[in-house]
Amino acid sequence: MKEIKPCPFCGSKDVGVFRQYEDDCPYRSSIVRCFNCDAQTAQFINDDIRRQHEMAIKAWNKRVNNDE
């Protein structure tokens, strides 16, 4: 699994990827969230949990100044 970059908003390294469940959605989703400022990615849903986590991490790690 890819390394998760620090928060692009506050710079905190206290970030993590986890699965969440919404009452109005029958699927679990993965997000990356900063526990310091509560910034988070959109929810990613995929049949493969590992791929789902990777999608959330890739979105979190994307910065304006890189091509990833």
Secondary structure, 3 states (H helix, E strand, C coil): CCCCCCCCCCCCCCEEEEEEECCCCCCEEEEEEECCCCCECCCECCCCHHHHHHHHHHHHHCCCCCCC
